[in-house]
């Protein structure tokens, strides 16, 4: 068989000319990390504006937007312990233009809701944790309790007389308090609120005894003496409160609870886009502005590779299911 050399050269030349056009078309379509992003990215935060999750999300989104050349638009969709926002992301197009920044409440909802419109294990792809943000057990100074051991003594002297605030039934602040209560072998009643702002207000007024609060909403009141920090619920001391012991150090081993905030995407989001988002979060966390913001919030940067984050979420869903059952928490219908 004879080949026409001129014809072959012409075909190859045409293909070479088409290659940049194909790449441009792919970029215009926004498919694959090479053409991503070419429009603003919506970031669903399943809590109200001003919450710790929201503040962390905005700090990260600003820097990611600068790096990626597109705006990351925060969309607060609070309610139902975060499940309204979760459902929106689970049902969103898996194209990288809708992501979620949520807290560890993400791994609680499968155990505290009898029915969900999504599957927490199947419908999300982990991008990375963003921060580990310890909860701190705070009380009003009017309660005249200065140490965790004094709190335990008071609770044991009158079983069932104490109560604690939470940012909603089944929230991470609620689970932290329940794990502490079980480990400490005390009785106390959960008083759920719509968010941290209301919970802090009630503790400040002395109408609620204590609250495992994220550090950000209470750091100012701790510094000016309006609230007394007794312990942090995390496995390690908080960088923002280095003199405050962990609950384990203060005499309640087995009470540690890791309150984290992280980014997730719809499950079928292309892997190269998930990896791009991961890399952009890591890059943002390394900037001086975000570091300074996190220090003020009492948050510690924390990242994992996407597949590691998925595994972490799977394990935490299992451990939280055990905790919910042990605490006898009511499952919402």
DAZI-V312895 format. One record per helix or strand of 3 or more residues. SS is the DSSP state (~ for helix, > for strand). FROM is the first residue (numbers start at 1). TO is the last residue. If there is no record, write none. Layout:
# DAZI-V312895
ss & from & to
SS & FROM & TO
SS & FROM & TO
This chain:
# DAZI-V312895
ss & from & to
~ & 5 & 29
~ & 33 & 35
> & 41 & 45
~ & 52 & 68
> & 72 & 76
~ & 80 & 90
> & 98 & 103
~ & 104 & 107
~ & 109 & 112
> & 124 & 132
> & 135 & 140
~ & 141 & 143
~ & 148 & 157
> & 162 & 166
~ & 172 & 184
> & 188 & 192
~ & 196 & 205
> & 210 & 214
~ & 219 & 223
> & 227 & 232
~ & 239 & 241
> & 260 & 266
~ & 271 & 285
~ & 288 & 297
~ & 306 & 327
